[in-house]
Amino acid sequence: MASACRLSAVRRRLLPRLAPKSWLSTKASVLGDRNILLMGPPGAGKTTVGRIVAHKLGLPAVDVDDDVLEVAWKRPVAAVLASLGGRRFLEAEGGALCQFSASGCVVSLTGSNPLHAEAMRHVRQSGLVVYLDVDVEDILQRLGRMKVNRIVGQEAGVPMRDILLYRKQFYEKWLDVRVLCGRGDTEEEVAEKVVRAVQRYQSRDEETYVSTRRSGEERSKDKAYFSDVAVEGLAADGGLYVPRNGFPQVDAGEWKRLVSMSYPERALLLLEKCIHPLDVSAADLRSMVFKAYGSNFSSEQVAPVKHLMEHQFVLELFHGPTGSFKDLALQLMPQLFAHCLPLMCNYLVVVATSGDTGSAVLSGFSRLSGVDAQRTGVLVFFPEEGSIKRMFGESGLVGHLAVEYGTVLSTANSINWARLLPQVVYHSSCYLDLCRDGVIRFGEPVDVCIPTGNFGNAMSAVYAKQMGVPIRKVICASNHNRVITDLINTGEYDLRRRRLLLSHSPAIDILKSSNVERFIFHASDGDGGLVEDLFTRLDTQKHFRVAAPLLGRMRQEVQAGCCSEEECLSAVRRVHARTGYLMDTHTGVAKAVAKAAGRFVPRGAVLHRPLRQVRPRRLQSLRNPEPPRGSCGTAEATGKDRPQAGGAPGHAESPAGGQRGALRLPGRLQRVGGKGGELHL
């Protein structure tokens, strides 16, 4: 009763002086009269930040220590802790918090409140829990200056670092929104981040997605959320979904916090910024991410970076269960897909593969269980025949599936946004690893050279650059199926007289690169009408040409080159002879193109290695190759030479483990799951 009276007095005292800010008073608010609950470890600055946030928003500030506990106990918190001991103190503190009742306040919780489950369930019902995620070293420095004596665990002599690390699991459990605090952020800067985080939570409509083929008024009418695009895969007009307002920015202080983190931790924090918490809650996303990137990967680092030679490094993306880089997305994407499924529908996921996509999709979806597995079927087209996108335009097929089976089509190819988004993480993580290992200083630019056929991997690198990763240039490496190289170098996409050539790098044997559509949308500043015109012409006339100004903007971000089959195999042999490191042939394409792109490569340049090494029995064919028909000729690339930089010490290592046997897909179709029996077409 006393605490409630005191809160009423606080409200009467503050509200006449501080009028609510317009964003709270004039916009429909998700929070309504609910509280903003600041949670974090001791020394995170909850009390000070809470007062600043309350002032900014014109709301009362409530500190649980001062305004709830000490009012209820009529004694200092430190004295109660000393008399009760840690365990009994937590029970007493939790009991007092269970009596707490307030609305429309900024509430600073204690550092130990989250350790009492019943109390947190009670208080969480009253508002939004905002976690102040502050670096442990910052907290230790602050606590050393403050000489705090009322932290549970101190009385038992537990080291403060151990207390902080132990409590982190509870903060992760209860948060609704995370505020990632950079090293040295001031209380004012943290408070501003809190306000932006609450605004973001309220403004879900600002994080919608649009089709690459929408412009003007048509685009303004669209309102697709992440949970929609993850399930639909393809927009109704045949376009690909992209964020309406671009990618979120990560500031330098936040990037530096990520340097010391593990791959799953980095993935969680980056994906939290890209997926609205009303689509996937922080707790659910954490569970998915740590399941996706765990013991199913043969490397604890998930995607380790290895020094190759000179200034070149290899990002190893083959440590997943199928040995393909697509595991990095497809161990997570099915979980996101299942989470977003409407309750009353079954879904048939159709996938086209040139080799590695199919097995990665099947592996990822096979990890679903229970109802999710029963409601989801997967069909893999192998070899790739026709266009998956055309299936979505077949109204007869779509209607038949809906009427006869209650089933809706979707896709797990990279045209699905939920499939492409996780790929942004490994580009970011690679750069952070180079910083962690002292190869580069944070802020120094790198180039990335990516063997690509569908442009999805390259597009995710462009998006990582938008988030703030200092990527100077994305270099697309093609084999003799060189459609992307020709597009970037000439502005022409021409399939009229082109046929698919066999190669030693089949995962990039693609002629119709679907994610080029996203890149042109990005480079044209979102000109959906132009994108629709170009790709309609590609569908009907097998050809289009982009105008010179647009081509210039494309080349500012991406350059491209290709190599012949012999140049690819020569790169594999040369690296193995010099270092003992055995690359797969897709990485061989990247190595050959990177060499031609500048004659020397800048400090920290990264080659992507998408697949496990070739099997020993393949070595003889590499020594005495019989390349498939067709040739790209001499490797080529555009772009200016880059300045030389000093080398970084390193040691070439051969990856551990051998290649698993490839999953053979019968005929054109492979089924996993489905409701109550077979799905027939």
Secondary structure, DSSP 8 states (H G I E B T S, - for coil): -HHHHHHHHHHHHHTTTS---HHHHTS--SSTT-EEEEE--TTS-HHHHHHHHHHHHT--EEEIIIIIIHHHHSS-HHHHHHHH-HHHHHHHHHHHHHT---SS-EEE--TTGGG-HHHHHHHHTTEEEEEEE--HHHHHHHHHHHT----TTGGGT--HHHHHHHHHHHHHHH-SEEEE--TT--HHHHHHHHHHHHHHHH-GGGG-EEETT--HHHHHH--B-HHHHHHH-S-TTS--EEETT------HHHHHHHTTS-HHHHHHHHHHHHS-TTTS-HHHHHHHHHHHTSTTSSSTTSS-EEEEETTEEEEE---STTSBTTHHHHTTHHHHHHHH--TT-EEEEEEE-SSHHHHHHHHHHHT--HHHHHTEEEEEESS--S-HHHHHT-HHHHHHHHHHH-EEEEE-STTSHHHHTTHHHHHHHHHHHHHHTTSS-TT--EEEEEE-SSSHHHHHHHHHHHHT--EEEEEEEE-S--HHHHHHHHSEEE-TT------S-GGG--SS-TTHHHHHHHHTTS-HHHHHHHHHHHHHHSEEE--HHHHHHHHHHEEEEE--HHHHHHHHHHHHHHHS----HHHHHHHHHHHHHHSS--TTEEEEE-B----GGGHHHHHS----S----S-EE-S----------------SS---------TT--EE--TTS----
